[in-house]
Amino acid sequence: NSIVEINSIKQGEYKITPIDDKAQFYIFYLKDSAIPYAQFILMDKTMFNSAYVQMFFLGNYDKNLFDLVINSRDAKVFKLKI
């Protein structure tokens, strides 16, 4: 479906390049990966839309519901505001 280039997980810097609307997979290219051989992730649409991918990789979350407590390249910790 698309290639997602992640420039910085910590800063939430990414670029989505659509490839084929009919395709069922996304390719993530992690430019700032600490592990050289783990720079690419292949996932389907269900995984792409998951809370983990949206919150950790893309920084897409409801800021009225969550506080970002820890933000690093290796981990993000969110606190529920309720």
LUMVO-413451 format. One record per residue: residue number from 1; x, y, z of N, C-alpha, C in turn. Coordinates in nm, 2 decimals, decimal comma. Atoms other than C-alpha are relative to their C-alpha. Last residue first. Layout:
REM residues N
+-----+--------+---------+--------+---------+----------+--------+--------+---------+--------+
! pos ! n.east ! n.north !   n.up ! ca.east ! ca.north !  ca.up ! c.east ! c.north !   c.up !
+-----+--------+---------+--------+---------+----------+--------+--------+---------+--------+
! NUM !      X !       Y !      Z !       X !        Y !      Z !      X !       Y !      Z !
...
+-----+--------+---------+--------+---------+----------+--------+--------+---------+--------+
***
This chain:
REM residues 82
+-----+--------+---------+--------+---------+----------+--------+--------+---------+--------+
! pos ! n.east ! n.north !   n.up ! ca.east ! ca.north !  ca.up ! c.east ! c.north !   c.up !
+-----+--------+---------+--------+---------+----------+--------+--------+---------+--------+
!  82 !   0,13 !    0,02 !  -0,07 !   -0,86 !     0,92 !   3,34 !   0,03 !   -0,04 !   0,15 !
!  81 !   0,04 !   -0,12 !  -0,08 !   -0,54 !     1,07 !   3,20 !  -0,12 !   -0,02 !   0,09 !
!  80 !   0,14 !   -0,03 !   0,03 !   -0,39 !     0,74 !   3,07 !  -0,05 !    0,11 !   0,10 !
!  79 !   0,09 !    0,01 !  -0,13 !   -0,02 !     0,75 !   3,10 !  -0,14 !    0,04 !  -0,04 !
!  78 !   0,12 !   -0,09 !  -0,01 !    0,19 !     0,67 !   2,79 !  -0,07 !   -0,02 !   0,13 !
!  77 !   0,09 !    0,03 !  -0,11 !    0,54 !     0,52 !   2,78 !  -0,11 !    0,10 !   0,01 !
!  76 !   0,09 !   -0,11 !  -0,04 !    0,75 !     0,53 !   2,47 !  -0,09 !   -0,06 !   0,10 !
!  75 !   0,12 !    0,02 !  -0,07 !    1,06 !     0,31 !   2,41 !  -0,09 !    0,13 !   0,02 !
!  74 !   0,02 !    0,14 !  -0,03 !    1,37 !     0,26 !   2,20 !  -0,13 !   -0,03 !   0,08 !
!  73 !  -0,01 !    0,08 !   0,12 !    1,41 !     0,59 !   2,02 !  -0,05 !   -0,15 !   0,03 !
!  72 !  -0,13 !    0,02 !   0,05 !    1,30 !     0,77 !   2,34 !  -0,01 !   -0,08 !  -0,13 !
!  71 !  -0,01 !   -0,01 !   0,14 !    0,99 !     0,93 !   2,48 !   0,14 !   -0,02 !  -0,04 !
!  70 !  -0,13 !    0,03 !   0,04 !    0,88 !     0,86 !   2,84 !   0,00 !   -0,01 !  -0,16 !
!  69 !  -0,08 !   -0,01 !  -0,12 !    0,57 !     1,01 !   2,99 !   0,15 !   -0,02 !  -0,03 !
!  68 !  -0,12 !    0,07 !   0,03 !    0,35 !     1,09 !   2,69 !   0,10 !    0,02 !   0,11 !
!  67 !  -0,12 !   -0,08 !  -0,01 !    0,02 !     1,19 !   2,84 !   0,12 !   -0,09 !  -0,04 !
!  66 !  -0,13 !    0,05 !  -0,04 !   -0,29 !     1,02 !   2,71 !   0,10 !    0,11 !   0,02 !
!  65 !   0,01 !    0,12 !  -0,07 !   -0,67 !     1,09 !   2,68 !   0,14 !   -0,05 !   0,06 !
!  64 !   0,09 !   -0,02 !  -0,11 !   -0,68 !     1,45 !   2,57 !  -0,02 !   -0,12 !   0,09 !
!  63 !  -0,07 !   -0,07 !  -0,10 !   -0,37 !     1,40 !   2,36 !  -0,09 !    0,04 !   0,12 !
!  62 !   0,08 !   -0,11 !  -0,05 !   -0,55 !     1,14 !   2,15 !   0,06 !    0,07 !   0,12 !
!  61 !   0,08 !    0,04 !  -0,12 !   -0,28 !     0,94 !   1,98 !  -0,08 !    0,12 !   0,05 !
!  60 !   0,14 !   -0,03 !   0,02 !   -0,08 !     0,95 !   1,65 !  -0,08 !   -0,06 !   0,12 !
!  59 !   0,03 !   -0,11 !  -0,09 !    0,29 !     0,96 !   1,73 !  -0,15 !    0,04 !  -0,01 !
!  58 !   0,05 !   -0,12 !   0,07 !    0,37 !     0,77 !   1,42 !  -0,04 !    0,11 !   0,09 !
!  57 !  -0,08 !   -0,04 !   0,12 !    0,60 !     0,49 !   1,54 !  -0,04 !    0,14 !  -0,05 !
!  56 !  -0,14 !    0,01 !  -0,01 !    0,48 !     0,44 !   1,90 !   0,08 !    0,06 !  -0,12 !
!  55 !  -0,05 !   -0,07 !  -0,11 !    0,12 !     0,56 !   1,90 !   0,15 !    0,00 !   0,00 !
!  54 !   0,04 !   -0,14 !   0,01 !    0,00 !     0,46 !   1,55 !   0,06 !    0,08 !   0,11 !
!  53 !  -0,06 !   -0,06 !   0,11 !    0,20 !     0,13 !   1,55 !  -0,03 !    0,15 !  -0,01 !
!  52 !  -0,15 !    0,00 !  -0,02 !    0,10 !     0,03 !   1,90 !   0,07 !    0,07 !  -0,11 !
!  51 !  -0,04 !   -0,10 !  -0,10 !   -0,26 !     0,14 !   1,87 !   0,15 !    0,01 !   0,01 !
!  50 !   0,00 !    0,03 !  -0,14 !   -0,31 !    -0,08 !   1,56 !   0,05 !    0,12 !   0,09 !
!  49 !   0,10 !   -0,07 !  -0,07 !   -0,39 !     0,07 !   1,22 !  -0,01 !   -0,03 !   0,15 !
!  48 !  -0,03 !   -0,14 !   0,02 !   -0,07 !    -0,05 !   1,06 !  -0,10 !    0,09 !   0,08 !
!  47 !  -0,11 !   -0,03 !  -0,09 !   -0,13 !    -0,40 !   1,22 !   0,04 !    0,15 !  -0,02 !
!  46 !   0,05 !    0,01 !  -0,14 !   -0,47 !    -0,42 !   1,06 !   0,11 !    0,04 !   0,09 !
!  45 !   0,08 !   -0,12 !  -0,04 !   -0,34 !    -0,28 !   0,73 !  -0,05 !   -0,01 !   0,14 !
!  44 !   0,13 !   -0,02 !   0,07 !   -0,07 !    -0,55 !   0,69 !  -0,08 !    0,12 !   0,06 !
!  43 !   0,12 !    0,02 !  -0,07 !    0,29 !    -0,52 !   0,80 !  -0,13 !    0,02 !  -0,08 !
!  42 !   0,11 !    0,02 !   0,09 !    0,64 !    -0,54 !   0,67 !  -0,12 !   -0,03 !   0,08 !
!  41 !   0,11 !    0,07 !  -0,06 !    0,91 !    -0,39 !   0,89 !  -0,11 !   -0,01 !  -0,10 !
!  40 !   0,12 !    0,01 !   0,08 !    1,25 !    -0,28 !   0,76 !  -0,10 !   -0,08 !   0,07 !
!  39 !   0,04 !   -0,13 !   0,05 !    1,55 !    -0,15 !   0,95 !  -0,13 !    0,00 !  -0,08 !
!  38 !   0,14 !   -0,01 !  -0,03 !    1,62 !    -0,45 !   1,16 !  -0,06 !    0,13 !  -0,04 !
!  37 !   0,07 !    0,10 !   0,07 !    1,96 !    -0,55 !   1,02 !  -0,15 !    0,00 !   0,03 !
!  36 !  -0,01 !   -0,02 !   0,15 !    2,13 !    -0,23 !   1,13 !  -0,09 !   -0,10 !  -0,08 !
!  35 !  -0,04 !    0,13 !   0,05 !    2,00 !    -0,24 !   1,49 !   0,00 !    0,00 !  -0,15 !
!  34 !  -0,13 !    0,04 !  -0,07 !    1,99 !     0,10 !   1,65 !   0,05 !   -0,13 !  -0,05 !
!  33 !   0,00 !    0,13 !  -0,08 !    1,72 !     0,20 !   1,39 !   0,14 !   -0,02 !   0,06 !
!  32 !  -0,08 !   -0,02 !  -0,12 !    1,73 !     0,57 !   1,29 !   0,01 !   -0,13 !   0,09 !
!  31 !  -0,13 !   -0,06 !   0,03 !    1,62 !     0,52 !   0,93 !   0,09 !    0,02 !   0,12 !
!  30 !  -0,04 !   -0,07 !  -0,12 !    1,34 !     0,28 !   1,01 !   0,14 !    0,06 !  -0,02 !
!  29 !  -0,15 !   -0,01 !   0,01 !    1,19 !     0,19 !   0,68 !   0,04 !    0,09 !   0,11 !
!  28 !  -0,06 !   -0,10 !  -0,08 !    0,83 !     0,07 !   0,73 !   0,15 !   -0,01 !  -0,02 !
!  27 !  -0,14 !    0,03 !  -0,03 !    0,67 !    -0,13 !   0,45 !   0,05 !    0,12 !   0,08 !
!  26 !  -0,08 !   -0,12 !  -0,02 !    0,29 !    -0,14 !   0,43 !   0,14 !   -0,04 !   0,03 !
!  25 !  -0,11 !   -0,01 !  -0,10 !    0,09 !    -0,43 !   0,30 !   0,06 !    0,14 !   0,00 !
!  24 !   0,05 !    0,03 !  -0,14 !   -0,25 !    -0,50 !   0,14 !   0,11 !    0,02 !   0,10 !
!  23 !  -0,09 !    0,09 !  -0,07 !   -0,20 !    -0,35 !  -0,21 !  -0,04 !   -0,01 !   0,15 !
!  22 !   0,06 !    0,13 !  -0,01 !   -0,50 !    -0,20 !  -0,39 !   0,09 !   -0,10 !   0,08 !
!  21 !   0,12 !    0,00 !  -0,08 !   -0,41 !     0,16 !  -0,33 !  -0,06 !   -0,14 !   0,02 !
!  20 !   0,11 !    0,07 !   0,07 !   -0,06 !     0,10 !  -0,47 !  -0,12 !   -0,01 !   0,09 !
!  19 !  -0,05 !    0,08 !   0,11 !    0,25 !     0,30 !  -0,38 !  -0,11 !   -0,06 !  -0,09 !
!  18 !   0,09 !    0,10 !   0,05 !    0,16 !     0,58 !  -0,14 !   0,06 !   -0,07 !  -0,12 !
!  17 !   0,01 !    0,00 !   0,14 !    0,46 !     0,75 !   0,02 !  -0,09 !   -0,11 !  -0,06 !
!  16 !   0,08 !    0,11 !   0,06 !    0,42 !     0,82 !   0,39 !   0,00 !    0,03 !  -0,15 !
!  15 !   0,06 !   -0,04 !   0,13 !    0,69 !     1,05 !   0,55 !  -0,07 !   -0,13 !  -0,06 !
!  14 !   0,01 !    0,11 !   0,10 !    0,80 !     1,03 !   0,91 !  -0,07 !    0,06 !  -0,13 !
!  13 !  -0,02 !   -0,05 !   0,14 !    0,92 !     1,25 !   1,19 !  -0,01 !   -0,12 !  -0,09 !
!  12 !   0,12 !    0,02 !   0,08 !    0,77 !     1,15 !   1,53 !   0,01 !    0,05 !  -0,14 !
!  11 !   0,06 !   -0,13 !   0,04 !    1,05 !     1,32 !   1,72 !  -0,13 !   -0,02 !  -0,08 !
!  10 !   0,01 !   -0,09 !  -0,11 !    1,15 !     1,00 !   1,91 !  -0,08 !    0,13 !  -0,03 !
!   9 !   0,11 !    0,05 !  -0,08 !    1,08 !     0,77 !   1,62 !  -0,03 !    0,09 !   0,12 !
!   8 !  -0,03 !   -0,01 !  -0,15 !    1,30 !     0,98 !   1,40 !  -0,12 !   -0,05 !   0,07 !
!   7 !  -0,13 !   -0,07 !  -0,02 !    1,33 !     0,95 !   1,02 !   0,04 !    0,00 !   0,14 !
!   6 !  -0,01 !   -0,06 !  -0,14 !    1,06 !     0,69 !   0,98 !   0,14 !    0,06 !   0,02 !
!   5 !  -0,14 !   -0,03 !  -0,04 !    1,00 !     0,63 !   0,61 !   0,00 !    0,07 !   0,13 !
!   4 !   0,00 !   -0,10 !  -0,10 !    0,65 !     0,48 !   0,55 !   0,15 !    0,01 !   0,05 !
!   3 !  -0,13 !    0,01 !  -0,07 !    0,62 !     0,30 !   0,22 !   0,00 !    0,11 !   0,10 !
!   2 !  -0,08 !   -0,11 !  -0,01 !    0,26 !     0,25 !   0,11 !   0,14 !   -0,03 !   0,06 !
!   1 !   0,08 !   -0,12 !   0,00 !    0,00 !     0,00 !   0,00 !   0,09 !    0,12 !   0,00 !
+-----+--------+---------+--------+---------+----------+--------+--------+---------+--------+
***
